[in-house]
Amino acid sequence: MPPHEAARFQGREGDAVRARGVVVHSVPADEGFWLGPKEGNLIWVSLTGSGESEPRLKPGEKLSFTGEMATHGPGFARRLGVTKAEGALQLSHLRWHLEVPRDQVRRG
């Protein structure tokens, strides 16, 4: 991923997003994970649909998926169970994330 990956995904609520070969940074919650090569430049992916976050994702894995842009307000990180150490402040500051159906996540 280039250093300014977040800029690649910025758009409007509901805009379609296609990602290929993006890198999982961390997986702090079953409901989602962080993408990106380094702290301070991460993008939250919120998994939608029923079930747990299958397949089990691991930091460093490359993924491809189709989803859409979504905005969120205060308290979003808390509702997901993302702690300060896991990036709650950054998630609150971003005010947007990607929503991806669980069955759209592919390795590679």
C-alpha positions as CSV (number, residue, x, y, z in Angstrom):
1,M,0.0,0.0,0.0
2,P,1.3,3.5,-0.7
3,P,1.9,5.8,2.3
4,H,-1.3,7.7,1.8
5,E,-3.7,4.8,1.3
6,A,-6.5,6.5,3.2
7,A,-6.8,9.2,0.4
8,R,-7.4,6.4,-2.1
9,F,-10.6,5.4,-0.3
10,Q,-12.1,8.8,0.5
11,G,-15.5,9.4,-1.1
12,R,-19.1,9.9,-0.2
13,E,-21.5,7.8,1.8
14,G,-22.6,4.9,-0.2
15,D,-19.9,5.1,-2.9
16,A,-18.7,1.6,-4.0
17,V,-15.2,0.6,-3.0
18,R,-13.1,-2.1,-4.6
19,A,-9.8,-3.0,-3.0
20,R,-7.2,-5.5,-4.2
21,G,-4.1,-6.6,-2.3
22,V,-4.7,-4.3,0.7
23,V,-2.8,-5.3,3.9
24,V,-4.5,-6.2,7.3
25,H,-2.8,-4.1,10.0
26,S,-4.7,-5.5,13.0
27,V,-8.0,-7.3,13.9
28,P,-9.1,-5.8,17.3
29,A,-12.8,-6.8,17.0
30,D,-14.9,-9.5,15.3
31,E,-16.9,-6.8,13.7
32,G,-13.9,-5.4,11.7
33,F,-10.3,-4.7,11.2
34,W,-7.7,-2.0,10.4
35,L,-6.1,-1.8,6.9
36,G,-2.7,-0.2,6.3
37,P,1.0,-0.4,6.5
38,K,1.6,1.7,9.6
39,E,-0.1,3.5,12.5
40,G,-1.5,6.9,11.7
41,N,-2.6,5.9,8.2
42,L,-5.1,3.2,8.9
43,I,-8.6,2.6,7.4
44,W,-11.3,0.7,9.4
45,V,-13.2,-2.0,7.6
46,S,-16.5,-2.8,9.3
47,L,-17.8,-6.3,8.4
48,T,-21.5,-6.6,7.7
49,G,-23.8,-9.6,7.6
50,S,-24.4,-12.4,10.0
51,G,-21.8,-14.6,11.7
52,E,-18.3,-13.9,13.0
53,S,-15.5,-12.5,10.9
54,E,-14.8,-15.5,8.8
55,P,-12.3,-16.2,7.4
56,R,-10.2,-15.5,10.4
57,L,-8.0,-12.6,9.4
58,K,-4.4,-12.1,10.6
59,P,-2.1,-9.0,10.5
60,G,0.0,-8.9,7.4
61,E,-2.5,-10.8,5.2
62,K,-3.4,-9.3,1.8
63,L,-7.1,-9.0,1.0
64,S,-9.4,-8.1,-1.8
65,F,-13.0,-7.0,-1.3
66,T,-16.0,-5.0,-2.6
67,G,-17.9,-2.8,-0.2
68,E,-19.0,0.8,0.3
69,M,-18.1,4.0,2.1
70,A,-20.0,4.8,5.3
71,T,-19.8,7.6,7.8
72,H,-20.2,7.3,11.5
73,G,-20.6,9.5,14.5
74,P,-19.3,9.7,18.1
75,G,-19.4,6.4,20.0
76,F,-18.8,4.2,16.9
77,A,-15.6,2.8,18.2
78,R,-17.1,2.1,21.6
79,R,-20.0,0.3,20.1
80,L,-17.6,-2.0,18.2
81,G,-15.5,-2.6,21.3
82,V,-12.4,-0.9,19.8
83,T,-10.2,0.4,22.7
84,K,-7.9,3.3,22.8
85,A,-4.9,1.0,22.4
86,E,-6.6,-0.5,19.4
87,G,-7.2,2.8,17.6
88,A,-10.5,4.1,19.0
89,L,-9.3,7.8,18.8
90,Q,-8.2,7.4,15.2
91,L,-11.5,5.7,14.3
92,S,-13.5,8.5,15.9
93,H,-11.4,11.2,14.2
94,L,-11.8,9.6,10.7
95,R,-15.6,9.8,10.8
96,W,-15.8,7.3,7.9
97,H,-15.1,3.7,7.3
98,L,-15.6,1.0,4.8
99,E,-18.5,-1.5,5.1
100,V,-17.8,-4.8,3.6
101,P,-20.1,-7.9,3.6
102,R,-18.2,-10.8,5.2
103,D,-18.7,-13.0,2.2
104,Q,-16.9,-10.4,0.0
105,V,-13.6,-10.7,1.7
106,R,-11.0,-12.7,-0.2
107,R,-7.4,-13.4,0.5
108,G,-5.0,-12.0,-2.1
